[in-house]
Amino acid sequence: MTMIYPVKIEFKDYPSGEWTDWSRYLCTAPIISRKVESDNDGEAGVIVFDKASVSFYYIEDNPVYNAFSLDLSSKQRYLFRISAPKTDKTYVPLFEGSADFSTIKWAEPSSEISFDISDKLTALGILPAGQTQRGASFDCLNLRNADINPYGYPLFANIYSSAGSGSTYSQSGHDWEAYGNYDDEAVIVTFLNNPEDQSYSVFWGGAPVNHFNLCVNRGETLVDLDGNQYLVLESWNNTVPVTVANAIGYYVSCTWVRLTPKIPAGIVMVIAAGITNTYYSTYYNKPEEYIDIISSSQDANGLCPLQSFDGLKIIGTIFNCVWPDVSIVNLTGSSTYPIPMEYFNRLIDENPLGTDPLSALKILSDTMKCYIYINRPGQLVIQSKSYLVSNGITRTFCNTKIISKEKKYFWDKLIDGAEVSIKSWLKDPDGNYLEGASTQTKQIPGSNAYIKPKNVITKELLTGDSNDCTQSLLNYKAAVEANNILNFYGQRRSAIEFQLHLDDNTLEWDLLDNFSDGTSTYFYVSIEIDLVERTITLMPVEASGHDYDLRQIVISSGTNSA
């Protein structure tokens, strides 16, 4: 039996299939649940996944049966797109996601199949096999300087560090003439290796050779023979300074670089063709310098150095690795979000920021103080919590029928403590990354003392300041950020639970839209649509927070982490 509901549901065998209409095979119209906050009382600031529950007729030879009776282990994803009609017969997109195969159930003997459709964020738990952040490495000596190696001998290079000879960084006894301006400068000089010694254990057998090309470019990662990694802030060709010329016995053209971390003055590092690699400034499948923020001002060398990485581009790129055709909607109030370039060593291997892709998105969105979610048309939205009113769409009820309305004095996401750890790029003597840490709690009314918290929110963040380079500074930054979180989730906000008729007006509503009751402005943290009953249930939360007396309430125990 086929039942027709006022809904369109389309199916696609991802990635190569075409969208086909499965509406006529629905047993029951889906209930769509979307949210930016958890349904659990007290559980605040956690990325949650939207879903829709569906059931279809599962009868031999119909398209549903043909798709799900196969061995699904060979399938990547089944996508579904749900829309509902307005009175003018146009369809409004409500939800797009992929079938969660773990929820598939067959009802017997009624010939039905049911499962959940989850939003696109759920797919970020794992990236396609073989993908690394900067997976393309190259031999910088041979690839870009082949014309200087006529004999085909193996090449190696010494990296000579400076302390700079500019007025700010002058150091006596280290003469870099007029070339050196900064204490992070170094020169890369290439040599022909001893042709009779192929072990690379001797690096002084050949003469230095001229660089006609840069061996590394801005934004690339240089790896020396000891495995140390350096980010190239800028590079240019010029003659070696007199100090290096005196050491090697020649004046030759070389590649000058500014590096982070800087090499201590007088230290000589070695790189060798065929042994060490250099990584391009590409990021996943994006072009070179895509995530790089380049200074708009020239430095003393007349160049514009790499200044930072763009956290917004990193989020978009990671998401597009799984969903390449999905656009990113930026509602942060800024076109970029600088991440200190010192994090480059956590943006090379297969683990973005040292974790899985979804966790990396959580860390970045929490650092930016943003909600991150999938909107009705299936786009990824990055929405700043500081602009919930100004960046959202203001809605009015017009003639929409209100079925029920319940106002709550307190939103159920109230916390009384915030615990923050700040991930850094610095390592301790044991090779472990340093992390700043702080826990901040509410103050006891009428006292200078602080409570022992019952409901603590836990967050991992990055620092936005490259000067946060000591344990004490990282701890201080963690305390600042913990207080910021406490100021958002630790204040009283009223909430209203509405159930409304699903009409032409409410069909257009989306998460983080807002409305005003004449006194306060509220933003929508959850939307549930019942396409059978034609209702929409939503939870608007007051945008402005208020102080309250801890003695007024009982906070349930629990810890929630992102």
N, C-alpha and C positions, 0 to 999 in steps of 0.2 A: 504494500500500500504506500502511495506517495502522498505526503502532506506538504502544502505550500504555506510558508510563513512569510511575513513582511521583512525579509532579510535576503541578502545575497552573500553566499559563501563560495569563494573560488579556491581552487587547488592548483599547486604547481610542484612538479617533481624537480627539486632544485639540484644543480644549477641550470640544467639545459632544457627543462621542460617549458611548456607554455601554460598560461593561466587558462583554466577551464572551469565552467560554472557547475558546481555540485549542489546548488540550492535545492533542487527537486529530490535529492536523496536524503535530506535531513529528516531525522525522526523527531527531534525537538530543537527549536531555535536555541542558540547558545546563550549562556549568561556570561557576560564579559566583566572581569574584575581588574581594575587598573589602579595603581597607587604609587606614591613616592615615599610613603612611610609604611612601616609594618602594621598589620592588624593587631598585633599583640600589645596589650597594655604595658606602658613603660618602656617599650623597646623603640628607641629613638635613633635616627640617623643611619639606618641600615638600608642598603640598596635592596629593593625587593623586585620580584619579577611579576609582571602582569600575566594573566592567563584567561583563557576562555575554555569552558567545558562543552564538548559537542558529542552528538551521537548521530550515526548514519545508518541507513538500511544497508545490510551486508548480504547481498544476494548474488548468487553466482552470475557472472558475466556483466554485472553493473560496474561502473568505473571504480567505485569504492572497493569492491571485492577484488578487482584486477590489481589495484594498487597495494592492498594490504595482505593479500593471500600469498605474496611473494616472500622470498627469504630477504627480510629487511636489513640483514647485515651488510648487504651490498649497496644500500641506499645511504646517501649523505644526509639529506633532509627532505621532508615534505612541508611545503609552505602553504599557509592558508591566509586568505584576506577576507575580512568580514565587513560588509557595508549594509546600511539600512536606507529605505527610501523616504524622501520628503513628499509632501502632498503634490508637488509638481512633477513627481516620478523620477527626479534626479536622485542619485545615490550618494550618501555621505560615508566616507571611510571611517570605521570605528576601531579596527584592530587588525594588526598583521603580525604573524609569528609562525613558529614551526611546531609540528607535532612532537610531543614528548612521547617517544616510543615506550618508555617505561610505564606509562599510564594506560596503555592499550588494554581493553577488556572486550570480550565477546559475550553477549548475552544469548543463552540457548534456552529454548528453541526459537526465540523471537527473531533471529537473524538480524541482530543489531551489533554494531561496533561503536565503542565510545573511547574517548581519550581527551587529554588536555592539550591545548595549544598554548605554548609559552612564548614570551616576547623575545626579541632578537638578542637581548643582553645575555640570555642564558647560554648562547653559543660561544661566549668568550672564555669559557673555562679552559678551552684548548684551541690553539691555532693550527692551521693546516700543517701537516708534517713537513719538516725540513726548513721551516721559516725561522730565521734569526733576525735580530734587529739590524745589525750591520754584518750580514753574512758574507758579503763580497769582499774578500781580501785580495791584495795584489802585491807583487814584487816591485817596490817603488824604485829600486836601483836599475833593474833591467828594463822594465816596461817603459819608463819615461826618459831614459838616458841611453838607449841602445846605440845611438850614433857615437857615443864616446868610448865604445868598447870594441874596437876593430879586431882585436885578437881573440875575442870570445872568452877571455879569461873570466873567472868568477870575480864579482865585484864585492867590495865591502865599503862601509863608510864609518867614519868617526863623527860623533856629535860633540863639538867643542862648546862648552857653556861659557857664558859671560856673566859679569856682574853689572854690566852696563857702564858707559862712560858719560852718560848724560848728567846734567847738573844735579838731578835728583838722586841718581843712583851711582855716583862716582865712587870708584874704589881704586886706591893707589896700587901700583904694581901689576895692574891687569889692563894693559893698553889696548883698547878697542878703537883707537883713533876716533874718527868722526862718525863711525858706523853705528856703534851701540847706543841705544837710547833708553832701553828698559832692562831690568834685571831678569826678565824671563826670556831674553834672546839667546839664541844659539846658532851655530853654523854647522851644516852637514857637508862634509868633504868626502868625495868618493875616490877610492883607490883601486888600481888593478891588483888583484891578489897575486902572490907568488905562484907562478904557473907550475913550479915543481912541488908545491905543497898544497894538496887539495883537501886537507883535513880542516881547514878554517881555524886551525889552532895558532897560526902565525898571520898577523895582519899588517906587517910592515915590509912585505917583499916587493910591492909595486909602487909606481909613481902616482901622485894625485892627478886626476883628470878633470877637465872643465865641465861644468854643468851648462848645457845649452837649454835645458828645460828645468822646471821645478820638479824635484823628486817627490814633494808632498804639497798639497794644496790646503787652503784654509778649510777647517772643519773636519779634516781627516785625522785618523788616529794612528800614531806612529808607535811601533813596538820595537824595543831594543833587544839585544841578544840575551839579556837577562829576563825578558818578559815584562819589563816595565812599560806602562802605557802612557802616552803623552798626547794631548789634544793640541792640534795646530791652530793657533788663533789667527795667524796670517803667515804668509811666506812670500819671498821675493828673491831674485837672483842678484848677486853682487860679488865683488872680490872679497876674498878672505881678509880679515884684519891682520895687522902686522904681527900681533901675538901668535896667531895661528900660522902665518907665513913663516915666521922664525922657527916654529916647531916642526913644520913639515918640509921646509926648504924651498917652497915655491909660492908664488902668487897665482892662484887659480880662481876661476869663477865657481861659486858654490851656491847652495840653497840656504838662505837665511830664514829663520823661523822665530816666532814667539810661541812658547809652549806653556801649557799648564798640565801637571805641576811643573814649576821651573826647576831646572837642574842646578844644583849648587855650583858656585863659581869654581872653575878649574877642574871640574870632573869631566872625564871623557867617556862617553857611552859609545857602544858599537852596534851597528846593524849590518847584516850580511845577506846578499842575494841568495834566495833559495832556502834560507833558514828562518828569517823573521818575516812577518807580514805587516802590511799597513792596511787599514780599513778605510774605505770610501766614506764620504759624509752622507751617503744615501741612508734612508730609514725604511726598512722593509722594502716595499715595492715603489717607494717614492723617490724622486730625483735628488741629486746632491743638493745639500743646503736647504732641503724642504722644511726641516724642523728648526733650522738655525735662525736666530735673530742676529742680524749684522748691524754693528754700530753705524749710525747715520753720520758720524763725525770722523774725520781722519785723525790718526794719531801722529806722533812725531816722525814716523816713517812715511807719511803721506798715504797710508792705507787705512781701510775700514776693517777693524778686526772683528772676529766672532765675539759676540757679547753674552749670549745666553741661548737656551733652547726654549721653544714655544710649547708649553704644556698643552695648549688647545690642539696644536697640530699633532702632538704625540697621541692624545686621546683619539682624534679622528683617524689617524693612521692605523692604530691598533684595531679599532672597530672595523675599518674598511678592509683589513686583512681577511676578515670573515664575511663581511657584507660590502663588497666593493662598489655596489651601485647605490648605496644608501647615503644620502646627504646628511651633513651635520648642521644643526641649527645652533648658533652661538648667541645666547642671551645673557652673557656675563657682563656686558657693559664695556668690554674692551676687545679690540681685534686680536690681541696677543696676551699670553700669560707667561712672563719670563720665569724659567727654571734655571738655576745656576749651572753654568757650563761645566762646573766641576763634577756634575753627575754623569759625565760622558762614559765613565768606566762601568756604569750600570745600564748603559744603553747600547751594548755591543752584542751580548750573547743571546740565547733563546729565551731568557727570562727578563722581561721588561721590569726595570727597577728591582731586579732580584726576586721577582715573584711571578705568578701566573698573570695572563692578560686582564682578567676581570678584576683581580686584586689591584693591579696597577692602575686601572681606571678608578677604582675606589679611592686609592691613595691620592691620585691627582685631583679628583673631584672634591675630596675632603680638604685638600690643601687649598684649593680655589674657593672653598666654602660654597659649593654648588650642589644642586640637585642634578642628577643625570638620569634620564628616562627616555622611553620611546613614545612619541606622540601618536595621535590618531592615524596620520598617513604613513607611519612606520619610520620616521626620521629619528635620529639620535639628537636629543636636546640637552644642552648644557646650560642650566639656568642658575644664575647667582642668587643666593639667599638674601643678598642686600638689595635686590631689585625685584622682589616678588610682586610688588604692586605696579611699578612703572613699566616692567618688561612683559607682564602678563596681559591678556585681553580681558577687559572689563565686561562682564555680562550683566544683563538685566532680565528679570523674570517675565516682563511683558504680560502676556495673557496665559502663561504656563500655569497649569493647575498644580497647586501644592497639595499633595496627598497627606503628608505628615511632616512635622517639624519639631525637633527636640534640641534645646540649647543646653550646653554644658559650661559650667563656670570654669573648669579646668580641662584643657586638652590632655588626653591620657598619655602623652609622651614626656611627662615631667621627669627630670632627672635632678639629683642633688649632688652629683660629682662627675668630674670629667678627667679621664686619664689619657694622656697624650705621649706618644713616643715620636721623636723626630729622626727619620732615617738620614744619614749623612753619607758623604763620599770618603770620609776619613777612616783610616784603619789604625787600630791599636798595635802595640808591639807583637801581638800574637796573630796579626793579620785579620782580625775581626772588625767589621764596620762599627764605628762609634754611633751611639744613639743617645739623643737627649731624652729625658723622661721627666714628667711632672704629673701630679694628681692635685686637682683643685676641688674644693668642696664649698658648700654653702656655709655662711656664717651664722652662729647661734644668735638669735635676736637679743639685743641689749648687751652683747658681750663681744670681746675681741677674739673669742675662741671659735673654732670651726667644728662642724659635726663629723661624726663617723658616717660616711654616706651609705645608703642602702641601695640606690639605683645609679650605677656608674656607667657612663658611656665611654668606650675605649676607641681611640683612633690612632692610626699610623699616618704621619704626614711627612712632607718634605719641607725643608726650609727654603725660603725665597731669597735668602741673603747669603752670598758667598763669603761674607765676613764671619759667619757662624762656624768658626773653624776650631773651636776648643770645646771640651766637655761642658764647661761652665756656661758658655754662650748657648750651646745646644739645649741645656737644661732650662736656661732662662727663656729661650724661644718656646720650648714645650709648655712652660707655665703660662706664657702670654696666650698661646693658642688654646690651652685648656680653659682659660677664663673666657675667651671668645665663644667657645662651644657652650660653656655654662650660661653665658648671657643669652644664648638663643634658646636652648632646650631647658634651661633652669628657671625661666620666667613663666608666670601664669599667662596663658592664652586661652580665651574662650573658644569653643567650637560649636558648630551647629550641624546636626544630622538632618538632612532633607531627603524626603522621597517625593519626586515630582513626576508628572506625566512626561513621557518621552515624545516630544513633538518636534516641529521644524526648528524651534529655538534651541532646545536642549540637545538635539542631535549634534550640534556644532560645538558643544562645550568640550574642553580638554583639561587635562591636569595642569595645575598651577595657573589656570584662569582665576579671575577674582571678581568679587562683587562687593558693594557697600550697602549697609543697612541704614545709612544716613548718619551713623555715629562712628562705626569702625569699618575697616576694609578687611576682607577675608580672602584667603587663597585656598584653592581646592587641592587637598592632599589625596583624595581617593574618589573614584567614580565606579559605580557598578551599574551595568545596563542589563535589564531583563527584557529580551526581545519578544518573549511570549506575553508577558503582562504589560509590555510597553511602558516600563517605568525606568527612571534613573535615580539612583541613590548616591548622594555625595556628602562629603565631609569637608566643609569650609572651616579654616582655622584662622583666628585673628592674626593679622600681620604684625601688630604692635604688641610687645610683651609688657607685663606689669610685675612689679615687686609684690611679694606676699609674705605673710608671717608663717614660718615653718610650723608653728604650733597649731595652725588651722587645719592641717591635713595629716594623713597617714600615707607615707610613700612605701610602696611594696618593694621587697628586696629583689634584687636581680642585677645581673651585669649584661649589658648589651654592647657588642662590638661590631664594627663595620669590617 
